[in-house]
């Protein structure tokens, strides 16, 4: 279960990183918008820090992404 979980999480954080980059927002800019340090975003993107649903929603708001749509896209990219 651990490796599957890690692989699924890697897909999610990769999507969040890609959204951040496409939005032209730096890690520091995202962190500032969330009231966090840049290291918070870096750790999320490296998979060193797990995020909960509330944090996911806040990140999506800053990146102007609908959370439900992101989750649907994420699920569709997971192995069946």
Contact map, one row per residue, 1 for C-alpha under 8 A:
11111000000000000000000000000000000000000000000000000000000000000000000000000000
11111100000000000000000000000000000000000000000000000000000000000000000000000000
11111110000000000000000000000000000000000000000000000000000000000000000000000000
11111111000000000000000000000000000000000000000000000000000000000000000000000000
11111111100000000000000000000000000000000000000000000000000000000000000000000000
01111111110000000000000000000000000000000000000000000000000000000000000000000000
00111111111000000000000000000000000000000000000000000000000000000000000000000000
00011111111100000000000000000000000000000000000000000000000000000000000000000100
00001111111110000000000000000000000000000000001000000000000000000000000000000000
00000111111111000000000000000000000000000000001000000000000000000000000000000000
00000011111111100000000000000000000000000000000000000000000000000000000001001100
00000001111111110000000000000000000000000000000000000000000000000000000001000000
00000000111111111000000000000000000000000001111000000000000000000000000000000000
00000000011111111100000000000000000000000000100000000000000000000000000000000000
00000000001111111110000000000000000000000000000000000000000000000000000001000000
00000000000111111111000000000000000000000000100000000000000000000000000000000000
00000000000011111111100000000000000000000000100000000000000000000000000000000000
00000000000001111111110000000000000000000000000000000000000000000000000000000000
00000000000000111111111000000000000000000000000000000000000000100000000000000000
00000000000000011111111111100100000000000000000000000000000000100000000000000000
00000000000000001111111111000000000000000000000000000000000000000000000000000000
00000000000000000111111110000000000000000000000000000000000000000000000000000000
00000000000000000011111110000000000000000000000000000000000000100000000000000000
00000000000000000001111111000000000000000000000000000000000000000000000000000000
00000000000000000001111111111100000000000000000000000000000000000000000000000000
00000000000000000001100111111100000000000000000000000000000000000000000000000000
00000000000000000001000011111110000001001100000000000000000000000000000000000000
00000000000000000000000011111111000011001000000000000000000000000000000000000000
00000000000000000000000011111111100001000000000000000000000000000000000000000000
00000000000000000001000011111111110001001000000000000000001001000000000000000000
00000000000000000000000000111111111111011000000000000000000000000000000000000000
00000000000000000000000000011111111111000000000000000000000000000000000000000000
00000000000000000000000000001111111100000000000000000000000001000000000000000000
00000000000000000000000000000111111100000000000000000000011001000000000000000000
00000000000000000000000000000011111110000000000000000000000000000000000000000000
00000000000000000000000000000011111111010000000000000000000000000000000000000000
00000000000000000000000000010011001111111000000000000000000000000000000000000000
00000000000000000000000000111111000111111100000000000000000000000000000000000000
00000000000000000000000000000000000011111110000000000000000000000000000000000000
00000000000000000000000000000010000111111111000010000000000000000000000000000000
00000000000000000000000000110110000011111111100000000000000000000000000000000000
00000000000000000000000000100000000001111111110000000000000000000000000000000000
00000000000000000000000000000000000000111111111110000000000000000000000000000000
00000000000010000000000000000000000000011111111111100000000000000000000000000000
00000000000011011000000000000000000000001111111100000000000000000000000000000000
00000000000010000000000000000000000000000111111110000000000000000000000000000000
00000000110010000000000000000000000000000011111111000000000000000000000000000000
00000000000000000000000000000000000000000011111111000000000000000000000000000000
00000000000000000000000000000000000000010011011111100000000000000000000000000000
00000000000000000000000000000000000000000001001111110000000000000000000000000000
00000000000000000000000000000000000000000001000011111011000000000000000000000000
00000000000000000000000000000000000000000000000001111111000000000000000000000000
00000000000000000000000000000000000000000000000000111111100000000000000000000000
00000000000000000000000000000000000000000000000000011111110000000000000000000000
00000000000000000000000000000000000000000000000000111111111000000000000000000000
00000000000000000000000000000000000000000000000000111111111100000010000000000000
00000000000000000000000000000000000000000000000000001111111110000010000000000000
00000000000000000000000000000000010000000000000000000111111111000000000000000000
00000000000000000000000000000100010000000000000000000011111111100000000000000000
00000000000000000000000000000000000000000000000000000001111111111110000000000000
00000000000000000000000000000000000000000000000000000000111111111110000000000000
00000000000000000000000000000100110000000000000000000000011111111000000000000000
00000000000000000011001000000000000000000000000000000000001111111000000000000000
00000000000000000000000000000000000000000000000000000000000111111100000000000000
00000000000000000000000000000000000000000000000000000000000111111110110000000000
00000000000000000000000000000000000000000000000000000000000110011111110000000000
00000000000000000000000000000000000000000000000000000001100110001111111000000000
00000000000000000000000000000000000000000000000000000000000000000111111100000000
00000000000000000000000000000000000000000000000000000000000000001111111110000000
00000000000000000000000000000000000000000000000000000000000000001111111111000000
00000000000000000000000000000000000000000000000000000000000000000011111111100000
00000000000000000000000000000000000000000000000000000000000000000001111111110000
00000000000000000000000000000000000000000000000000000000000000000000111111111000
00000000001100100000000000000000000000000000000000000000000000000000011111111100
00000000000000000000000000000000000000000000000000000000000000000000001111111100
00000000000000000000000000000000000000000000000000000000000000000000000111111100
00000000001000000000000000000000000000000000000000000000000000000000000011111110
00000001001000000000000000000000000000000000000000000000000000000000000001111111
00000000000000000000000000000000000000000000000000000000000000000000000000001111
00000000000000000000000000000000000000000000000000000000000000000000000000000111
